[in-house]
């Protein structure tokens, strides 16, 4: 459950999304969020609202085991003060906050599981306190497990809608089929109840405008994986729509929570429904904007740990809404978070808030709100089971994880002591501890079930009811992230049997023992035995009433062994001591309270440290500066100014904005032949931090000096080789040279890289066939310098056939130069020659011949005949 009044916090959820989106734009990263944990006594069905008008949400909800509403006011930093209980006529079942009487102050409505009283209204005074309740009759005859405060009839006055599940005031139980609507009059009173038939067994209610007609609609989780829908008409009445069924296997699948959010960022309201029983599932229903929804996306918990409530917010600052799931089976974490993908789907769950070993704890109601004003959604999570409690999880995403606490040192009881009961246990405070776990057992090996096992917020506790036998005790600390440190050494003791005579005063303890003046401390007076009927009055006094005041007496309730009361202090200029004394049954006990002046104001938010990595770089290379702030950045981020003392060595941006607790910025260096240093300075709010950067000198960069080709002429279809040369060796990473050719007859790669330390590099130049000699210009370029070289691509040589027929004088032969023709008289012969060849024909033995055909002697006798071969040719030779 995000908050009981789901409409009142729509604006807060929008704020979370807006802030997270800005973080995402500024470079926030998608990751699992982190939280710092605080533990408080149990408050159920919790609601967060600003009851005292200081701008920070406070807590209210069901009191534990008493008929009261519990309230804790925010200390303006995400921690909470003393629990105050306001009695109501019957145990609280559900709680909602709103201004019901129009005085501008938040009030509380509380529902009851009572046959006579359905609702009580506690009017807020505006200072965090409330008046006595005014109750309203139960006209439905059923219980009231959920309540929302919203304006359903558009008159500007808050109304109340109550869900009913069953009536078990007399046997047998009767299942409810209605909800109740109480229209507010704006003065703290209501019109008569309106009972609206919805369906059997209504559960949690979500308010939205699902069909976007401007009127409030209701979505109600029901049994058998159902969601009831009622569309408002603007006058407090509703038109019921067809019931949605989320699953095919509906048996024993009840909706335990429902919330409204826009998971896919389309501006249309969606639903998330916890249907954890019999399957550990969560349903996501993407809205269509007309009151209908797409087929549900079912998220099944991989460990079947029963995600029974949810709180929706952007916990990791990536701009997408996430799900914080309260796990009914908390053995693997009381809470899981599924990071949203921004499209209505979610990532695998990540577990948080691990319980102690062998515990039977489970998560209860869960609420999301910004508790400490840092713009990030925090979580308030109820813990049910053997050790009920309340977890406040402060969102620490982006902050360093807190250190693991050390083991405490045990103080009292001493080893082998025999203390009376109840036993006062005391141990040293531990740095980074927010709570302590104490275990008492009858074995030094400590195995469950323990004789006693408690989690407390201070380094002392009183425990009674222990057996009068040898026992051992040990303690360990837990930090704000929920991480336990090691246990202390175990110590043996033997408590005496509980006193059977009249009770006397055993001890008085203060928590804390030192406070800043103007704050309060809690004092606890403990008796040696339970108070008798009517209670026991303990007389109280302070040795310095000008500094510390307290009631004149406090009453230990009948059957109880202790009473806690408040010690008020005033501001002081110097540390001042006050002895707090309690007296009862002839016994006096004292404790000393130290009242201190306020600490000096914290330094203004600014850089806590500045580092550069790497701190030594070659000129022309880049590096990164990292700033850690003294605290988390405010909403919107912190603008930090940046300077470099030597801009000829390195430059930085004028400013950088840090959105979390740290951030980085780029540093650009400039090349030069000499070594240089520069001081980088980061400043904000008058706080400055510096870091030194060394920029190493670098030799003049190489330049392209030449491009050669070998050979410079090739026949088309063969390759040549090109070579680029530099003026000096290539630097680290090599030296890239671009290449181009002005004619497709010769191809070159787009670039060639001269390897580090080398001064040249070669590359292949493949060519294609040409029909005539083709000149090609090759170009190489780098760093503004170009070089060219020429290559000629020649066509491949052509051949032709020459045929010679020899006649005349027998015994002679016709020959050719170049060789190829060798024909005897009386025959013919052929040979191939390259086109353009000058062919010389002759006769053996120097004989003359009369030549005809392609090589003609014009009828004359000649010893030779010469002609150029330009194609196939025939020659006749008549040998004389």
HUZIHU-V787265 format. One line per field, one symbol per residue. ss: DSSP state (H for helix, E for strand, L for the rest). phi: phi as a letter, one per 20 degrees, with the letter a starting at -180 (. if undefined). burial: + if it has 16 or more other C-alpha atoms within 10 Angstrom, else -. A space follows every 50 residues. Layout:
BEGIN
ss: ???
phi: ???
burial: ???
END
This chain:
BEGIN
ss: LLLLLLLLLHHHHHHHHHHHHHHHHLLLLLLLLLEEEEEELLLEEEEEEL LLLLLLLEEEEELLLLLEEEEELELLLLLELLLEEEELLLLEEEEEEELL LLLLLLEEEEEELLLLEEEEEELELLLLLELLLEEEELLLLLLLLEEEEE LLLLLLLLEEEEELLEELLLLLLEELLEEEEELELLLLLELLLEEEELLL LLLLEEEELLLLLLLLEEEEELLLLEEEEEEELLLLLEEEEEEEELLLLL LLLLLLEEEEELLLLLLLLEEEEEELLLLLEEEEELELLLLLELLLEEEE LLLLLLEEEEEEELLLLLLLLEEEEEELLLLLLLEEEELELLLLLELLLE EELLLLLLLLLEEEEEEEELLLLLLLLEEEEEEELLLLEEEEEEELLLLL LLLLLLLLLEEELLLLELLLLLEEEEELLLLLLLEEEEEEELLLLLLLLL LEEEEELLLEEEELLLLLLEEEEEEEEELLLLLELLLLLLEEEELLLLLL LLLLEEEEEEELLEEELLLEEEEEEEELLLLLLLLEEEEEEELLLLLEEL LLEEEELLLLLEEEEEEEELLLLLLEEEEEEEEELLEEEEEEEEEELLLL LLLLLLEEEEEEELLEEELLLEEEEEEEELLLLLLLLEEEEEEELLLLLE EELLEEEELLLEEEEEEEELLLLLLEEEEEEEEELLEEEEEEEEEELLLL LLLEEEEEEELLEEELLLEEEEEEEELLLELLLLEEEEEEELLLLELLLL EEEELELLLEEEEEEEELLLLLLEEEEEEEEELLEEEEEEEEEELLLLEE EEEEEEEELLLLEEEEELLLLEEELLLEEEEEEELLLEEEEEEHHHLLEE EEELLLLLLLEELEEEEELLLLEEEEEEEL
phi: .fbgefefdffffffgfffffffffeofdfbffccdecdcffcdlfcdae edmendfddbrffemcebdeccefembndceffdddfcfbgfdbcbdree dmendfdcdcecebfdddccddfeendndcfffddcfeeencfbfbbcdb eedldmdfdcdcecdaccfcfefcefcccdddffencndcfggdedfcrf mfcgdddbcfdldndfdcccfcflldceccefdncndcdfdgfedeceee flddfdabbdadfdmdmdfdccceceflqlccdddefendndcfgfeddd ffdldmfebbcdaefdmendfddddeefdefdpfcdcdffencndceffc eclffffledfbfdgccdaeedmendfdcdcfddofcgacdddefdgnef ffffffffdfdbffgmfcffdfeeebbffcfmedbcddccbecfelcffe fbbcdceceaadcdmefebfcccbbcdcefeneeeffffecebcfffgfd egfcfeaccdbfeccfgoddcddcedefbfffgnncedecbcfbffdccb ffbbdefgnedbbdcddeccfcebgcdceecccalmddccbdddddffff gffffafebcccbfeccfgnedbcecddefafffgnndedecbcfcffdb ccffbbdddddbacbecdddfafdfccbdecdcalmdcccbddddffcfg ffcfdacccbfebcfgodddcdcdcdfbfffgnncececbcebffcdcff acdefgnedbbdbecfcdfcebgcecddcdbalndcccbdcddefffddb ddddddcoffndcdcccffqebcefnbcbcbecfgnfedddbdfmmfebe ebnfcdemneecfcbdbeedagbccdcdfe
burial: +++++++++--++-++++++++++---+----++++++++++++++++++ ++---+++++++++--++++++++++-+++---+++++-+++++++++++ ++--+++++++++++-++++++++++-+++--+-++-+-+++++++++++ ++++--++++++++++++-----+++++++++++++-+++--+++--+++ +++++++++++---++++++++++++++++++++-+++-+--+++++--- --++++++++++++---++++++++++-+++++++++-+-+++--+++++ +--+++++++++++++++++++++++++++++++++++++++-+++--+- +++++-----++++++++++++++++++++++++---++++++++++++- ---+++++++-++----++++++++++-++-+++++++++++---+---- +++-++++++++++-+-+-++++++++++++++++-++-+++++++++-- --+++++++++--+++++-++-+++++++++---++++++++----++++ ---++++--+++++++++++-+---+++++++++---++++++++++--- ----++++++++----++++-++-++++++-++-++++++++++----++ ++---++++++++++-++++++---+++++++++---+++++++++++-- -++++++++--++++++-++-+++++-++++--++++++++---++++-- -++++--++++++-+++++---++++-+++++---++++++++++----+ +++++++----+++++----+++++--++---+-+---+++++---++++ ++-++++----+++++--++---+++++++
END
